[in-house]
């Protein structure tokens, strides 16, 4: 449905009537379902009643059969059974009393006559092959007997008769061992279906038991429909008012977004101005190695116009070994985010231009590689003055300082709009969340998450830059035991939440920068807690494995998810992640910072790992 149609619908009467129609339909369906449930309950009660009667009849028949029949005096109501052809059917006592045998069938017919007179219960023995013509089945009983022969079990049915509604029930009769003396002569064997016991009894008493429940159920549904309908109508009216208020809020937001877009465009123009006025050359290429953007400084270096450089590959401006070096660096763009290398370019006049590239790869929000850019420093003069190493070092240091200043300025300028976005998002979420629909809140949440990740990425990049270019280290004797205690205190909450087990050996005192070592062990222990399988209790061991007069070797082991060792060359590079952000948070800078800290101390760091079994980081540091 288009937005304008939705707005028209929310303003119309159908907005309130359609939910009421749906509610009425649901109420009718519920009442119908409950009605049929109660009717089925009445049928079940009738079945239990019929099954109880049949059970008593069968027990009495079994007792009679097991005793070989019983003798009763011959009377008008109990004459000899002409269909019972057995010896000793009739007897005369010594005092002249005539007796006749009552078999199970005869006894059942006598009981049926009593129940018909006293309880209105009609009971009839019937069979597909009756011996007694009086046991011949009627049309309903014939169908019930067919069902029994097909193995469908007993049958209960509500039937209309001239006297009213009655239940008809048919239960099977099977040949039992006690029945064989009489029925074996007719070809029956144990377990054969002999026929059935048919019951007919009034339905009114059973239906009356649930009629009051049906009335109360219908009354309850009617009351519920009225109450729920009233509440629903009230809520719909309130929702309509909220929608109108939300529309006003959206209009205000669109105005604010337009203003922020204009501000962002102005800031982008500012960044372009900074790039174009920078002393270093700026060269941006796409994923196909085609030039997408250059600044004036690079044009001046290569002696080409801006149009002459666009869409050309950097490989067009190198020759010999430099071409192979540059081709290798271009192939590394998708693997390593940040690279620095020296290359000699050819200017338009054929002059050699010795440069230093500081290259950065660009990835989109789906982590797909889209291109790269590089700040290029002309180091021709420095290479030509080989005899003046001090001058060369000074100029290179100045160039790096300018790049650091530029990165710091860009980082500051990038974080300012991010802070504004997060602040506005927090205010919008706190004050207007109720006015946003689910999609609006989702967009707002995703915007805040993206801004937070960008801010963390900038902060990690600055941390890495600081460690990579740190010169004034505060070297002093550092007790590693105190450093580890501080690290464990910093991670105390996470350790408690994960119920982690931490084991730390007694460690020595070394000459180092205390703050850097704190960051080193904080990253390693923090990674050990983070990269864990769901439900696994973390275990971290900091072990002293070797110490001599010059060096100390320390291992940090865990029982985490581990990784395949073919990725060892990647894990210490900046922005390298082996897992998606949806699995584990982070920017991929932690181990790169650890490596820089160890290198600042003239040490070494390596790792061994097995997927699913954990990781072991080995540190070698000078004493």
N, C-alpha and C positions, 0 to 999 in steps of 0.2 A: 504494500500500500504506500502510495506516495505521501510525502510529508504534508502537502496541502490537503489531501484527502483525509489523513489522520486528524489534522487540526479541525476540519469541518465535522468529522464524526464526533470528536470529543465535545464539540459545541452543540450537537444535535440531541433530540430526545431519545434517539435510538441508543445513545451512550448509556442511558439509565434503564431503558426498557429491555434491551437484549440480555444483560445479566439477570434481570428478574425472570425473563422467559426461561433462561437456562436453569435458574434455581428451581422454578416450578417443575420443569421437566425432570430434574434430579429428584425432587420430592416425590413426584408420581412414580418414578422408577423405584425409589426406596420403599414407598408404600406397597407397590405391587410385589416387590421381592419379599417383604415381610409378610404380606398376606399369604403368598404361596408357601412361605416357610411354615406359617402356623397351620395352613391346611395340610401340609405334609406331616406336621406333628400329630394332627388328629389321625391321619392314616397310620402313623407309627403306633399310636396308642391302640388303634383297632387291631393292628397286626399282633401286638404283644398280647392282647386279650384272646385273639383267636389261637395263637400259638400255645397259650396256657391251657385253653380248653382241649386242644388236640393232644397236648402232652399228657394231660390227665387221662384222656380216652385211651391213648396208646399204652400208658402204664397199666390201666385196668385190663386191656386186651392181652397184654403180655402176661399178666398174672393169671388170667383165665387160661391162656394157651399153655403156660408152664405147668398148670395143674390138670391139663388134659380135659378142660371143660368143667362145668359145675352142674349138679342136678338140682332141679327145682320142681315143686309139685305142678302137675298138669292143671291148667286152668283155662278160662276163656281168653285171658290176655296172654298166656304163655302156653299155647298148644305145642305139640311136638313139631319140630322143624322138618318139613318134608324134603328139604334140600340137603339135609345132613344125613348122608348114607354111610353109617358106620355101625358096627356091632354094638350092642348094649346101649343104643341111643335111649331106649325106654326101659324102665325098671319098675317093679312092684315090690313094695316093702312087705315084710312078714305080716304087718297088720293091715295090708291091702291098699296102702297109699301109692298112687301112680306118680312116678317121677320121670322127667324127661331132661336130656342133657342140653345145656345152654352153652354153645361155643362162642368165641369172641365176636363173630359177626352178629349172631342172635342177640348177645348181650349189648352190643353197640346200638342196635335198633331199639332195644327196650329203653336204654338210657336216652336216646334221641327223643323218644316219645315223651319221657318225663320232662326233659329240658324244653321241649316245644310248648308243653302245657304251662310250665311254671315260669320260665324266663324269656319266652318268645324267641328262643334260639332253635333254628331248624338245622338238624344235623343229618347228613345222608351219606351212607357208605356207597361208593360207586366204583365201577371198573369198566374197562374197555371190553372185557370178557366176563360179564356177570354170570354167576351160577343161579342166583335168585333174580328173576325178572324185575323185582322191585328195586334192585340196585342199579337198573339201567340209567345211564347218565343223560341229563338234559343237554340242550345245545351249549350252554355256558360251561357245563362240566366237561363236555366232550373236548372243547377247546383247551380247558385247563389240563385234561389228561394228556392231550397232545404235547403241551408244554412240558409236563412231567416226563414223558417219554423222551423228549429232546434234551433233557437234563437242565431245564431252565429253573427248576426249583418251584417252591410254593407260589401261589398267585393270590393277590388281594386286589379287589376292584370295587369301586363305589358304583352301584347300579340303581337306576330308577325303576320302581315297581308301582303298581296301582296304589299300594298302601303307603308309599313314600320312598325315601332314600334308604337303601340297605347296603351293608357290606357283604360281599361274597368272598369266601376264602376256601382255597383247596390246598390240602397238605398230602404228601405222598404216603402210601403204605407199602412197606417192603416185606418180602418173605423172610422170616426169621426161623431159626432151627425149631422152635416150639410150634411153628405153623406147619411144618412139613408133614406130620401124620395125616392131616386133612387135605392139604393142597398139593402134595406130591403126585397124587393120582391124576391131577389135572395138568401135569407137565411143568409145574413150577419148581424152581430150585432156589436155594438160599441166596438172598440178595436181589431176586427179581422184583420188579415193580408189580404189585398185585392190583393196585388201584389207588384210591384216595379217599380222604375224609373231607366232605364238603360241608361248610358252615354258612348259614345265612342269618344275620342278626341286624337289628335296627341301627342306623347310622346316627340318629338324632342325639343319643346321649354323648357320643364321642365328639360330634361337631359342636354341641352346646358347650363343651369344656373349653373350647378355644374361641367361641364367638365373642365372649366379653373381652378377651385379649385382643381380638381383631378390632373391636370398637375402640378400645383404649389406644391401640396403635394408630388408628386413623385419626383419632382426636389429637394425639401427640404430634403427629406429622403436620396436622393443620396448624396447631399452635406454633410449632417450630418454623413452618413456612412464613407465618405472619411475622414472628420475631426476627428471623434471619433476613426476611425481605426488608423490614424496616431498617435494620442495621446496615444492610447492603446499600439501600437507597441513600442513607445518610453518608456512608463512606464514599459512594460515587459522587455525591454532590461536593464533598470535601476534596475528592481527587480532582474534580473539574476545576475547582478554585485553585488548587495547587498547580495544575497544568497552566492555568492562565498566569500565575505568578512566575512559574518556570519560564514561560515564554518571554516575560519581561526581563528575567535574569539572563536568558540567552542573548537577547538583544544587547544588553549591557556588556556581556562577555565578548560578543563579536566586535563591539566597538573597542574594547580593551585590547583584544588580539590584534586588531588592525593597527592600533597605536604601537603595540610591542613589535609588530612586524616591521613597521617603519623604523623603529629604533634599531632593530637587528640589522636592517638594510644599511643604516647609517654606520653601524659598527663594522659591518663587512667592508664597506667602502674605506673605512679607516684602516682595516687590516691590509687591504690591497695597497693603500698608500704607503703603509709601513714597508711592505714587501718591495714595492717599486723604488722606494728611497733607500733601501738597505745597501750597505757597502758591499756585501756579499752577493754573489749571483744566486738567483732562485730559478730552479728548473723542475717543472712538474710534468710527468708523463703518465699516460694511461696504461691499462693492463696489456695493450698491444705494443708498448714501447714507443708510442707516438707522442710528440711534444704537445701538451695541453696548455701550458702557461710558462712564460719566462718574464723576468724583470729587466729593467733598463741596464742594471749592472752586468748581467750575463751577456746582453747584446753587445755592450761595450767590450767585454772580455774577448768574445769570439769575433767581433768586428762584423756582425751580421745585423740586418734589420729584424724587427720583430716578426714581420710576415715571412721572412726567409727561414726562420727557425720553426715556425708552427708546423705541426704534423710530421716533422722529421724525427728520426731516431737518433739518440745520442751516439750510436755506433757510426753514424755518418761523419763524426767529428774526431775519430781516433784512428790510429793505424798501428800495424805491427803488434808487439806484445801488449800494448795498451788496449787494443781491440779485444784480445782474449780476456784480459783482466776485467774489462767493463762488461763483456758478455757474461762472464761468471757472476759478477755482482748483480746483474739484471735477473739472472736465473734464481738468485737467492732471495729475491724480494718477497715471495710468498712464504718463505720459511722464517726469515729473520726480519723483524719489524724495523730495527734501527741498525744502521751500518755506517762505518766511516772508512774511507779508503782514499788513496792518492791515485790520480790518473793524469796523464798528459794528453791535452786536447790539441787539435789543429785549428788555428784561426783561419779566417778567410784569406789572409795574406800568406798563409803557409807557415807562420811562426808557431813554435811549440809553446803551449800554455800549460805550465805545471799547476795543478789544482788539488785541493783537498775537498772531497765530497762528504757531507754529513747527510746521509739519506734516511728517509723514514717511509715505510710502507703504509698504505691506506687500505682499511677494510670497512665494509659497510656494516649496518646493524645485524646482518645475518652472518657476519664474519667471512664474507666473500671478498677476495682481493679485488680492488678496483684500480689500483695505480700506486704511484709513489712520488715523493718530492725530495729535493735535496737543496741544501744551502752550500754554495760552492765558493771556496776561498782561493784566490790566486796566490800560489806559493812559489811562483817563478823566481821572484827576487830572493826569497829565502834559500832556495836551492842553488842559486848562482853564487851566493856568498858563503861558500863552504868553510872558508877559513875563519869566519866569524860565527862560531857556534852559539855564542852568547846572544848575538843579535838575532840569529835565527830562532832561538828558543824564546826570546822576548816577544818577537813579532807573532809567533805561533800562540804564545800565551795570551797576548792581547786579542788575537782573533777568537780564541776559545772563550775569553772573557766576554767579548761582544756577543758571541752566540749564547752564552749563559744568560747575559743580561736580556738578550732578546727573548729567550725561552721564558725567563722569569716575568718579563713584561707581558708576553703573550699569555702565560699561565694566569697572571693576575687579571688581565682583561677578559679571559675566558671564564674565570670563576665568578666575576662580578655579575654577568647576566644569568649565570647558573644559580647563584644565590637568590637573585631576584625571582627567577622562575620557581624555585623551591618554596620561597617565602610566600609568593602569591598563591601557589598551589596549596600550601598548608592553610592559608586563610580561607581560600575558596572551599576546601574540604571541611574546615571547621565550621564555617558559617552557612554554607549553601549546599552541603552534601545531600540534605533531605530533598532539595529541589531538583537534583540531577537524577536522571534515570540510570539504570545499571550500566548502559554503554558509556554515558558521560562520566560516571565515576571510574569506570575501567580506563577510559582515555586519560583521565586526570592522574590515576595511580601509575599508569605506564609512563606518563610524562615525568612524574616525580622520580620514579625508579631510574629512568634514563638519565635524568639530571644528576642524581646521586652517583650513578656509576661513572658518569663523565667527570664529576668532581673528584671521585676516588682515583680515577685513572690519571688525572692531572697531578694529584698529590703524590701518587706512586712514581710518576715520571719525574717529578721534582726531587723526590727522595733518591731515586736512582741517579739522577744527575748530580746531586750533592755528594753521594758516595763515590761516584765515578771520578769526580774532579776535586775531591777533598785533598787538601795539601797540609793544612795545619792540624795534624792529629795531636790530641793530648795524650802522649805516651807516659804511662806510669805503671807501677806494680799493681796488678789487679788480681784479687782473690776470686777465682772462678766459682768457688762455692757460694760466695756472697752474690755474684751475678746470677747464678741459677736460682737462689732463693728469691731474688727480686723478680725474676721471670715467672716463677711458680706463683708468686703473689699476684702478679699482673693477670695470670690466667686462672686464678683461683675459682672464679664463677663458672667458667667453662669446664674446668676439671670436675667441680662438684656436680654440675648438671649431667655430665657424661659418665660420672662415677669412674673416672680414669685412674689407673694405677701408675704412679711415677716412681722410678728407681734411679737414684743418682749416686755414683761412686764419689769417693773423696778425691777432689781435683786439686791441682797445684796452683801456685801464683805465678803469673807470667807478666811480661812487660807489654802492655797493649793499651788501646783506647777503650776505656770502660763503656762509654755510650755505644760504640760500634759493636762490642762484644754482646752487650745487652740486646741490641737489635738482631744480631746474628742468632743467638739462642732462642729469642722470642719467636723469630720466623720459623726455625726448625721445629721447636716443640709445638708451636701453633699449627703448623702444617700436619704434624703427626696426629693432633686432635681432630683436625678438620677432615682429612682424607680417610674416613672410616666408613666401612659398610654399615648400612642401617641395622640397628640392634646390637652392634658389636661393642664390647666394652674396651676402650682404648688402653693400651699398655705402652709406656714410653720408658726407654732405658738410656741414660747418659753414662757411658762407660769409659774409663781411662784404660787404653789398650797398650800405650807405649810412652816412655819418657826417658830421655837421655840428657846430656849436658846442654844440648842446643835446641831440641825440639820436643813437643808433646803431641801425642796422637789421641784424639777423643772420638768416640763413635756415638752417634745419636740414632737409636734403633726404635722401630715401632711395629705394631701388628696391623697396620692399615691396609688399604686396598692395593698398594704397590703399583708398579708399572712395568712395561716391557723395556728391557735394557737397550733395545734398539733406539729408544728416545733419549739416551743419556746425553747426546750432543745437543739436545734441544732444551732440556729442563732448566739449564742455567742461563739461557738467553732471555733477554727482556721480552715481555708480552707473549711468552710461549705457554699455552695451556693444553694439557692432554685430555681435559674433560670440558664439556659444555657448561655454560654459566648456569643452566637450569639444574645441574647436579651439584656443583660446588662453587661458592662465591669466590671472587678474587679477580685480579687483573693480570696475573702471570708475571709479576715483578718480584715476588718474594725471594725466590732462589737466585735471581739475577743480582739482587741487592746483597744476598749472602755471599755470593761469589766475589763481588767487588770488595766487600769488607775483608774477606780472607786474603784477597790479592793486595789490599792496602797494607796488610800485616806481613806481606811476603810469605804467605802460607799457601796451602793447597786444600781443595775440597773435591770429593768424589762421592759417588753413590753406587750402591748395589741394591737390586730389588727383584722380587718375584711377584707377579700379579696374584692378589688374594692372600699373600703371606706377609707383606710388610716391606719396609724400606730401611736401609742402613746407610747413613751419611757418615763419612770419615773425614775428620778435620785434622790437618797438620799445621800447627802454629809454632813459631819460634818462642823460646823462653825469654 
